[in-house]
C-alpha cells in the first residue's frame, strides 16, 4: 500500500513539474514574440517618419530654389527694361 502511495505522489509531482515547465516556456515564447512585434512596429514607424521628413525637406528645398530663380529672373528683366528705357 505504501508503495502505491509513493508511486502516485511521484507521478503527481512529475505532472506538476511538467505543467509548470510548459507554462513557463509558453509565457517566455509569448513575451519574446510580443517584444519582437513591438520592435518591428517601432522600426517601421521610425522609417516612415524619416521618409516623410526627407520628402518634406526635398519639397521645401525645391520650392525655395524655384522662388529664388523666379525672383532673380524678374529682377534681371526689370533691370534690363530700366536700362533700355534710360538709354532710349
PDB file as gemmi writes it, atoms N, CA and C in Angstrom:
CRYST1    1.000    1.000    1.000  90.00  90.00  90.00 P 1                      
ATOM      1  N   UNK A   1       0.828  -1.207   0.000  1.00  0.00           N  
ATOM      2  CA  UNK A   1       0.000   0.000   0.000  1.00  0.00           C  
ATOM      3  C   UNK A   1       0.865   1.261   0.000  1.00  0.00           C  
ATOM      4  N   UNK A   2       1.909   1.240   0.798  1.00  0.00           N  
ATOM      5  CA  UNK A   2       2.791   2.413   0.865  1.00  0.00           C  
ATOM      6  C   UNK A   2       3.471   2.660  -0.489  1.00  0.00           C  
ATOM      7  N   UNK A   3       3.805   1.579  -1.174  1.00  0.00           N  
ATOM      8  CA  UNK A   3       4.453   1.722  -2.489  1.00  0.00           C  
ATOM      9  C   UNK A   3       3.523   2.410  -3.488  1.00  0.00           C  
ATOM     10  N   UNK A   4       2.280   2.067  -3.430  1.00  0.00           N  
ATOM     11  CA  UNK A   4       1.287   2.668  -4.330  1.00  0.00           C  
ATOM     12  C   UNK A   4       1.168   4.171  -4.045  1.00  0.00           C  
ATOM     13  N   UNK A   5       1.144   4.535  -2.794  1.00  0.00           N  
ATOM     14  CA  UNK A   5       1.031   5.947  -2.401  1.00  0.00           C  
ATOM     15  C   UNK A   5       2.267   6.710  -2.882  1.00  0.00           C  
ATOM     16  N   UNK A   6       3.437   6.140  -2.723  1.00  0.00           N  
ATOM     17  CA  UNK A   6       4.687   6.791  -3.145  1.00  0.00           C  
ATOM     18  C   UNK A   6       4.692   6.947  -4.662  1.00  0.00           C  
ATOM     19  N   UNK A   7       4.276   5.943  -5.360  1.00  0.00           N  
ATOM     20  CA  UNK A   7       4.234   5.993  -6.834  1.00  0.00           C  
ATOM     21  C   UNK A   7       3.251   7.087  -7.285  1.00  0.00           C  
ATOM     22  N   UNK A   8       2.103   7.169  -6.687  1.00  0.00           N  
ATOM     23  CA  UNK A   8       1.091   8.179  -7.045  1.00  0.00           C  
ATOM     24  C   UNK A   8       1.634   9.583  -6.741  1.00  0.00           C  
ATOM     25  N   UNK A   9       2.262   9.760  -5.613  1.00  0.00           N  
ATOM     26  CA  UNK A   9       2.818  11.063  -5.219  1.00  0.00           C  
ATOM     27  C   UNK A   9       3.905  11.475  -6.224  1.00  0.00           C  
ATOM     28  N   UNK A  10       4.752  10.551  -6.600  1.00  0.00           N  
ATOM     29  CA  UNK A  10       5.826  10.828  -7.559  1.00  0.00           C  
ATOM     30  C   UNK A  10       5.213  11.204  -8.917  1.00  0.00           C  
ATOM     31  N   UNK A  11       4.204  10.480  -9.339  1.00  0.00           N  
ATOM     32  CA  UNK A  11       3.547  10.788 -10.621  1.00  0.00           C  
ATOM     33  C   UNK A  11       2.914  12.188 -10.595  1.00  0.00           C  
ATOM     34  N   UNK A  12       2.285  12.522  -9.505  1.00  0.00           N  
ATOM     35  CA  UNK A  12       1.648  13.843  -9.366  1.00  0.00           C  
ATOM     36  C   UNK A  12       2.718  14.934  -9.403  1.00  0.00           C  
ATOM     37  N   UNK A  13       3.817  14.723  -8.729  1.00  0.00           N  
ATOM     38  CA  UNK A  13       4.906  15.707  -8.694  1.00  0.00           C  
ATOM     39  C   UNK A  13       5.477  15.875 -10.112  1.00  0.00           C  
ATOM     40  N   UNK A  14       5.667  14.790 -10.814  1.00  0.00           N  
ATOM     41  CA  UNK A  14       6.196  14.847 -12.191  1.00  0.00           C  
ATOM     42  C   UNK A  14       5.222  15.605 -13.091  1.00  0.00           C  
ATOM     43  N   UNK A  15       3.955  15.343 -12.975  1.00  0.00           N  
ATOM     44  CA  UNK A  15       2.945  16.031 -13.791  1.00  0.00           C  
ATOM     45  C   UNK A  15       2.946  17.530 -13.473  1.00  0.00           C  
ATOM     46  N   UNK A  16       3.019  17.879 -12.225  1.00  0.00           N  
ATOM     47  CA  UNK A  16       3.024  19.290 -11.812  1.00  0.00           C  
ATOM     48  C   UNK A  16       4.277  19.985 -12.366  1.00  0.00           C  
ATOM     49  N   UNK A  17       5.402  19.339 -12.268  1.00  0.00           N  
ATOM     50  CA  UNK A  17       6.655  19.920 -12.770  1.00  0.00           C  
ATOM     51  C   UNK A  17       6.571  20.110 -14.292  1.00  0.00           C  
ATOM     52  N   UNK A  18       6.065  19.141 -14.987  1.00  0.00           N  
ATOM     53  CA  UNK A  18       5.926  19.238 -16.454  1.00  0.00           C  
ATOM     54  C   UNK A  18       4.974  20.375 -16.817  1.00  0.00           C  
ATOM     55  N   UNK A  19       3.884  20.489 -16.128  1.00  0.00           N  
ATOM     56  CA  UNK A  19       2.907  21.563 -16.401  1.00  0.00           C  
ATOM     57  C   UNK A  19       3.546  22.927 -16.143  1.00  0.00           C  
ATOM     58  N   UNK A  20       4.278  23.052 -15.056  1.00  0.00           N  
ATOM     59  CA  UNK A  20       4.929  24.325 -14.714  1.00  0.00           C  
ATOM     60  C   UNK A  20       5.964  24.676 -15.785  1.00  0.00           C  
ATOM     61  N   UNK A  21       6.743  23.704 -16.225  1.00  0.00           N  
ATOM     62  CA  UNK A  21       7.764  23.945 -17.253  1.00  0.00           C  
ATOM     63  C   UNK A  21       7.093  24.363 -18.571  1.00  0.00           C  
ATOM     64  N   UNK A  22       6.038  23.712 -18.934  1.00  0.00           N  
ATOM     65  CA  UNK A  22       5.314  24.052 -20.179  1.00  0.00           C  
ATOM     66  C   UNK A  22       4.747  25.466 -20.087  1.00  0.00           C  
ATOM     67  N   UNK A  23       4.166  25.814 -18.968  1.00  0.00           N  
ATOM     68  CA  UNK A  23       3.593  27.156 -18.782  1.00  0.00           C  
ATOM     69  C   UNK A  23       4.704  28.213 -18.865  1.00  0.00           C  
ATOM     70  N   UNK A  24       5.832  27.958 -18.238  1.00  0.00           N  
ATOM     71  CA  UNK A  24       6.940  28.916 -18.257  1.00  0.00           C  
ATOM     72  C   UNK A  24       7.458  29.090 -19.692  1.00  0.00           C  
ATOM     73  N   UNK A  25       7.595  28.003 -20.414  1.00  0.00           N  
ATOM     74  CA  UNK A  25       8.070  28.067 -21.806  1.00  0.00           C  
ATOM     75  C   UNK A  25       7.074  28.846 -22.663  1.00  0.00           C  
ATOM     76  N   UNK A  26       5.807  28.599 -22.499  1.00  0.00           N  
ATOM     77  CA  UNK A  26       4.778  29.315 -23.275  1.00  0.00           C  
ATOM     78  C   UNK A  26       4.819  30.806 -22.953  1.00  0.00           C  
ATOM     79  N   UNK A  27       4.947  31.150 -21.695  1.00  0.00           N  
ATOM     80  CA  UNK A  27       4.997  32.560 -21.285  1.00  0.00           C  
ATOM     81  C   UNK A  27       6.237  33.235 -21.883  1.00  0.00           C  
ATOM     82  N   UNK A  28       7.364  32.567 -21.846  1.00  0.00           N  
ATOM     83  CA  UNK A  28       8.605  33.130 -22.402  1.00  0.00           C  
ATOM     84  C   UNK A  28       8.457  33.332 -23.913  1.00  0.00           C  
ATOM     85  N   UNK A  29       7.898  32.371 -24.593  1.00  0.00           N  
ATOM     86  CA  UNK A  29       7.700  32.474 -26.053  1.00  0.00           C  
ATOM     87  C   UNK A  29       6.753  33.636 -26.369  1.00  0.00           C  
ATOM     88  N   UNK A  30       5.690  33.776 -25.631  1.00  0.00           N  
ATOM     89  CA  UNK A  30       4.732  34.868 -25.861  1.00  0.00           C  
ATOM     90  C   UNK A  30       5.406  36.221 -25.617  1.00  0.00           C  
ATOM     91  N   UNK A  31       6.180  36.323 -24.570  1.00  0.00           N  
ATOM     92  CA  UNK A  31       6.876  37.584 -24.256  1.00  0.00           C  
ATOM     93  C   UNK A  31       7.866  37.920 -25.375  1.00  0.00           C  
ATOM     94  N   UNK A  32       8.603  36.936 -25.847  1.00  0.00           N  
ATOM     95  CA  UNK A  32       9.582  37.162 -26.926  1.00  0.00           C  
ATOM     96  C   UNK A  32       8.857  37.608 -28.201  1.00  0.00           C  
ATOM     97  N   UNK A  33       7.770  36.967 -28.522  1.00  0.00           N  
ATOM     98  CA  UNK A  33       7.002  37.331 -29.727  1.00  0.00           C  
ATOM     99  C   UNK A  33       6.469  38.761 -29.597  1.00  0.00           C  
ATOM    100  N   UNK A  34       5.949  39.114 -28.459  1.00  0.00           N  
ATOM    101  CA  UNK A  34       5.416  40.470 -28.241  1.00  0.00           C  
ATOM    102  C   UNK A  34       6.538  41.506 -28.366  1.00  0.00           C  
ATOM    103  N   UNK A  35       7.691  41.214 -27.797  1.00  0.00           N  
ATOM    104  CA  UNK A  35       8.825  42.144 -27.859  1.00  0.00           C  
ATOM    105  C   UNK A  35       9.281  42.313 -29.321  1.00  0.00           C  
ATOM    106  N   UNK A  36       9.349  41.227 -30.054  1.00  0.00           N  
ATOM    107  CA  UNK A  36       9.762  41.290 -31.467  1.00  0.00           C  
ATOM    108  C   UNK A  36       8.748  42.109 -32.273  1.00  0.00           C  
ATOM    109  N   UNK A  37       7.480  41.895 -32.041  1.00  0.00           N  
ATOM    110  CA  UNK A  37       6.433  42.650 -32.765  1.00  0.00           C  
ATOM    111  C   UNK A  37       6.534  44.137 -32.434  1.00  0.00           C  
ATOM    112  N   UNK A  38       6.736  44.470 -31.191  1.00  0.00           N  
ATOM    113  CA  UNK A  38       6.845  45.878 -30.775  1.00  0.00           C  
ATOM    114  C   UNK A  38       8.079  46.517 -31.426  1.00  0.00           C  
ATOM    115  N   UNK A  39       9.184  45.807 -31.451  1.00  0.00           N  
ATOM    116  CA  UNK A  39      10.410  46.337 -32.059  1.00  0.00           C  
ATOM    117  C   UNK A  39      10.202  46.561 -33.561  1.00  0.00           C  
ATOM    118  N   UNK A  40       9.574  45.625 -34.221  1.00  0.00           N  
ATOM    119  CA  UNK A  40       9.305  45.754 -35.669  1.00  0.00           C  
ATOM    120  C   UNK A  40       8.392  46.955 -35.924  1.00  0.00           C  
ATOM    121  N   UNK A  41       7.372  47.117 -35.133  1.00  0.00           N  
ATOM    122  CA  UNK A  41       6.440  48.249 -35.302  1.00  0.00           C  
ATOM    123  C   UNK A  41       7.178  49.573 -35.083  1.00  0.00           C  
ATOM    124  N   UNK A  42       8.012  49.636 -34.078  1.00  0.00           N  
ATOM    125  CA  UNK A  42       8.766  50.864 -33.791  1.00  0.00           C  
ATOM    126  C   UNK A  42       9.713  51.181 -34.954  1.00  0.00           C  
ATOM    127  N   UNK A  43      10.383  50.174 -35.479  1.00  0.00           N  
ATOM    128  CA  UNK A  43      11.312  50.377 -36.599  1.00  0.00           C  
ATOM    129  C   UNK A  43      10.544  50.866 -37.831  1.00  0.00           C  
ATOM    130  N   UNK A  44       9.408  50.278 -38.100  1.00  0.00           N  
ATOM    131  CA  UNK A  44       8.598  50.693 -39.262  1.00  0.00           C  
ATOM    132  C   UNK A  44       8.138  52.139 -39.091  1.00  0.00           C  
ATOM    133  N   UNK A  45       7.702  52.499 -37.912  1.00  0.00           N  
ATOM    134  CA  UNK A  45       7.242  53.875 -37.650  1.00  0.00           C  
ATOM    135  C   UNK A  45       8.405  54.862 -37.823  1.00  0.00           C  
ATOM    136  N   UNK A  46       9.573  54.508 -37.322  1.00  0.00           N  
ATOM    137  CA  UNK A  46      10.740  55.387 -37.441  1.00  0.00           C  
ATOM    138  C   UNK A  46      11.118  55.562 -38.918  1.00  0.00           C  
ATOM    139  N   UNK A  47      11.096  54.484 -39.672  1.00  0.00           N  
ATOM    140  CA  UNK A  47      11.430  54.553 -41.110  1.00  0.00           C  
ATOM    141  C   UNK A  47      10.415  55.430 -41.840  1.00  0.00           C  
ATOM    142  N   UNK A  48       9.153  55.281 -41.540  1.00  0.00           N  
ATOM    143  CA  UNK A  48       8.109  56.095 -42.188  1.00  0.00           C  
ATOM    144  C   UNK A  48       8.307  57.574 -41.838  1.00  0.00           C  
ATOM    145  N   UNK A  49       8.594  57.862 -40.595  1.00  0.00           N  
ATOM    146  CA  UNK A  49       8.796  59.258 -40.169  1.00  0.00           C  
ATOM    147  C   UNK A  49      10.017  59.851 -40.881  1.00  0.00           C  
ATOM    148  N   UNK A  50      11.080  59.079 -40.982  1.00  0.00           N  
ATOM    149  CA  UNK A  50      12.295  59.563 -41.657  1.00  0.00           C  
ATOM    150  C   UNK A  50      12.006  59.830 -43.138  1.00  0.00           C  
ATOM    151  N   UNK A  51      11.291  58.951 -43.777  1.00  0.00           N  
ATOM    152  CA  UNK A  51      10.945  59.130 -45.203  1.00  0.00           C  
ATOM    153  C   UNK A  51      10.080  60.380 -45.377  1.00  0.00           C  
ATOM    154  N   UNK A  52       9.120  60.570 -44.518  1.00  0.00           N  
ATOM    155  CA  UNK A  52       8.245  61.747 -44.605  1.00  0.00           C  
ATOM    156  C   UNK A  52       9.063  63.033 -44.406  1.00  0.00           C  
ATOM    157  N   UNK A  53       9.958  63.023 -43.450  1.00  0.00           N  
ATOM    158  CA  UNK A  53      10.792  64.211 -43.184  1.00  0.00           C  
ATOM    159  C   UNK A  53      11.689  64.503 -44.391  1.00  0.00           C  
ATOM    160  N   UNK A  54      12.266  63.484 -44.982  1.00  0.00           N  
ATOM    161  CA  UNK A  54      13.134  63.669 -46.150  1.00  0.00           C  
ATOM    162  C   UNK A  54      12.323  64.234 -47.321  1.00  0.00           C  
ATOM    163  N   UNK A  55      11.142  63.713 -47.541  1.00  0.00           N  
ATOM    164  CA  UNK A  55      10.289  64.203 -48.634  1.00  0.00           C  
ATOM    165  C   UNK A  55       9.918  65.673 -48.393  1.00  0.00           C  
ATOM    166  N   UNK A  56       9.563  66.009 -47.190  1.00  0.00           N  
ATOM    167  CA  UNK A  56       9.188  67.396 -46.866  1.00  0.00           C  
ATOM    168  C   UNK A  56      10.386  68.328 -47.078  1.00  0.00           C  
ATOM    169  N   UNK A  57      11.556  67.903 -46.661  1.00  0.00           N  
ATOM    170  CA  UNK A  57      12.759  68.733 -46.826  1.00  0.00           C  
ATOM    171  C   UNK A  57      13.061  68.925 -48.314  1.00  0.00           C  
ATOM    172  N   UNK A  58      12.954  67.881 -49.089  1.00  0.00           N  
ATOM    173  CA  UNK A  58      13.209  67.975 -50.535  1.00  0.00           C  
ATOM    174  C   UNK A  58      12.199  68.930 -51.187  1.00  0.00           C  
ATOM    175  N   UNK A  59      10.954  68.822 -50.826  1.00  0.00           N  
ATOM    176  CA  UNK A  59       9.914  69.701 -51.391  1.00  0.00           C  
ATOM    177  C   UNK A  59      10.201  71.158 -51.017  1.00  0.00           C  
ATOM    178  N   UNK A  60      10.561  71.395 -49.786  1.00  0.00           N  
ATOM    179  CA  UNK A  60      10.847  72.769 -49.329  1.00  0.00           C  
ATOM    180  C   UNK A  60      12.054  73.326 -50.089  1.00  0.00           C  
ATOM    181  N   UNK A  61      13.081  72.526 -50.257  1.00  0.00           N  
ATOM    182  CA  UNK A  61      14.277  72.973 -50.970  1.00  0.00           C  
ATOM    183  C   UNK A  61      13.932  73.296 -52.432  1.00  0.00           C  
ATOM    184  N   UNK A  62      13.157  72.461 -53.064  1.00  0.00           N  
ATOM    185  CA  UNK A  62      12.754  72.695 -54.465  1.00  0.00           C  
ATOM    186  C   UNK A  62      11.936  73.983 -54.565  1.00  0.00           C  
ATOM    187  N   UNK A  63      11.024  74.184 -53.656  1.00  0.00           N  
ATOM    188  CA  UNK A  63      10.187  75.400 -53.683  1.00  0.00           C  
ATOM    189  C   UNK A  63      11.059  76.643 -53.477  1.00  0.00           C  
ATOM    190  N   UNK A  64      12.000  76.578 -52.564  1.00  0.00           N  
ATOM    191  CA  UNK A  64      12.877  77.722 -52.299  1.00  0.00           C  
ATOM    192  C   UNK A  64      13.729  78.018 -53.542  1.00  0.00           C  
ATOM    193  N   UNK A  65      14.251  76.994 -54.163  1.00  0.00           N  
ATOM    194  CA  UNK A  65      15.078  77.177 -55.363  1.00  0.00           C  
ATOM    195  C   UNK A  65      14.241  77.799 -56.483  1.00  0.00           C  
ATOM    196  N   UNK A  66      13.049  77.325 -56.677  1.00  0.00           N  
ATOM    197  CA  UNK A  66      12.169  77.871 -57.726  1.00  0.00           C  
ATOM    198  C   UNK A  66      11.853  79.335 -57.427  1.00  0.00           C  
ATOM    199  N   UNK A  67      11.553  79.654 -56.210  1.00  0.00           N  
ATOM    200  CA  UNK A  67      11.229  81.040 -55.836  1.00  0.00           C  
ATOM    201  C   UNK A  67      12.448  81.939 -56.073  1.00  0.00           C  
ATOM    202  N   UNK A  68      13.615  81.479 -55.690  1.00  0.00           N  
ATOM    203  CA  UNK A  68      14.829  82.276 -55.875  1.00  0.00           C  
ATOM    204  C   UNK A  68      15.091  82.493 -57.365  1.00  0.00           C  
ATOM    205  N   UNK A  69      14.940  81.475 -58.162  1.00  0.00           N  
ATOM    206  CA  UNK A  69      15.148  81.594 -59.618  1.00  0.00           C  
ATOM    207  C   UNK A  69      14.150  82.584 -60.211  1.00  0.00           C  
ATOM    208  N   UNK A  70      12.912  82.506 -59.830  1.00  0.00           N  
ATOM    209  CA  UNK A  70      11.888  83.420 -60.347  1.00  0.00           C  
ATOM    210  C   UNK A  70      12.216  84.858 -59.945  1.00  0.00           C  
ATOM    211  N   UNK A  71      12.607  85.052 -58.700  1.00  0.00           N  
ATOM    212  CA  UNK A  71      12.943  86.406 -58.221  1.00  0.00           C  
ATOM    213  C   UNK A  71      14.143  86.951 -58.999  1.00  0.00           C  
ATOM    214  N   UNK A  72      15.140  86.137 -59.208  1.00  0.00           N  
ATOM    215  CA  UNK A  72      16.335  86.578 -59.950  1.00  0.00           C  
ATOM    216  C   UNK A  72      15.964  86.934 -61.387  1.00  0.00           C  
ATOM    217  N   UNK A  73      15.157  86.124 -62.015  1.00  0.00           N  
ATOM    218  CA  UNK A  73      14.727  86.394 -63.400  1.00  0.00           C  
ATOM    219  C   UNK A  73      13.938  87.703 -63.457  1.00  0.00           C  
ATOM    220  N   UNK A  74      13.043  87.905 -62.530  1.00  0.00           N  
ATOM    221  CA  UNK A  74      12.230  89.129 -62.505  1.00  0.00           C  
ATOM    222  C   UNK A  74      13.138  90.355 -62.293  1.00  0.00           C  
ATOM    223  N   UNK A  75      14.076  90.237 -61.394  1.00  0.00           N  
ATOM    224  CA  UNK A  75      14.987  91.363 -61.118  1.00  0.00           C  
ATOM    225  C   UNK A  75      15.821  91.668 -62.364  1.00  0.00           C  
ATOM    226  N   UNK A  76      16.333  90.651 -63.019  1.00  0.00           N  
ATOM    227  CA  UNK A  76      17.147  90.846 -64.236  1.00  0.00           C  
ATOM    228  C   UNK A  76      16.298  91.499 -65.326  1.00  0.00           C  
ATOM    229  N   UNK A  77      15.097  91.025 -65.503  1.00  0.00           N  
ATOM    230  CA  UNK A  77      14.211  91.604 -66.536  1.00  0.00           C  
ATOM    231  C   UNK A  77      13.925  93.070 -66.214  1.00  0.00           C  
ATOM    232  N   UNK A  78      13.640  93.378 -64.981  1.00  0.00           N  
ATOM    233  CA  UNK A  78      13.336  94.755 -64.582  1.00  0.00           C  
ATOM    234  C   UNK A  78      14.566  95.637 -64.809  1.00  0.00           C  
ATOM    235  N   UNK A  79      15.735  95.157 -64.453  1.00  0.00           N  
ATOM    236  CA  UNK A  79      16.962  95.942 -64.632  1.00  0.00           C  
ATOM    237  C   UNK A  79      17.218  96.178 -66.122  1.00  0.00           C  
ATOM    238  N   UNK A  80      17.041  95.152 -66.921  1.00  0.00           N  
ATOM    239  CA  UNK A  80      17.243  95.286 -68.378  1.00  0.00           C  
ATOM    240  C   UNK A  80      16.248  96.294 -68.944  1.00  0.00           C  
ATOM    241  N   UNK A  81      15.025  96.206 -68.550  1.00  0.00           N  
ATOM    242  CA  UNK A  81      13.989  97.139 -69.047  1.00  0.00           C  
ATOM    243  C   UNK A  81      14.338  98.561 -68.620  1.00  0.00           C  
ATOM    244  N   UNK A  82      14.743  98.747 -67.389  1.00  0.00           N  
ATOM    245  CA  UNK A  82      15.087 100.093 -66.887  1.00  0.00           C  
ATOM    246  C   UNK A  82      16.287 100.636 -67.661  1.00  0.00           C  
ATOM    247  N   UNK A  83      17.282  99.811 -67.885  1.00  0.00           N  
ATOM    248  CA  UNK A  83      18.480 100.255 -68.610  1.00  0.00           C  
ATOM    249  C   UNK A  83      18.106 100.607 -70.049  1.00  0.00           C  
ATOM    250  N   UNK A  84      17.301  99.803 -70.680  1.00  0.00           N  
ATOM    251  CA  UNK A  84      16.879 100.060 -72.076  1.00  0.00           C  
ATOM    252  C   UNK A  84      16.070 101.351 -72.133  1.00  0.00           C  
ATOM    253  N   UNK A  85      15.198 101.551 -71.197  1.00  0.00           N  
ATOM    254  CA  UNK A  85      14.362 102.769 -71.182  1.00  0.00           C  
ATOM    255  C   UNK A  85      15.253 103.995 -70.937  1.00  0.00           C  
ATOM    256  N   UNK A  86      16.230 103.884 -70.085  1.00  0.00           N  
ATOM    257  CA  UNK A  86      17.117 105.025 -69.797  1.00  0.00           C  
ATOM    258  C   UNK A  86      17.992 105.359 -71.017  1.00  0.00           C  
ATOM    259  N   UNK A  87      18.417 104.333 -71.712  1.00  0.00           N  
ATOM    260  CA  UNK A  87      19.282 104.543 -72.884  1.00  0.00           C  
ATOM    261  C   UNK A  87      18.475 105.164 -74.012  1.00  0.00           C  
ATOM    262  N   UNK A  88      17.264 104.742 -74.159  1.00  0.00           N  
ATOM    263  CA  UNK A  88      16.429 105.278 -75.239  1.00  0.00           C  
ATOM    264  C   UNK A  88      15.861 106.602 -74.785  1.00  0.00           C  
TER     265      UNK A  88                                                      
END                                                                             
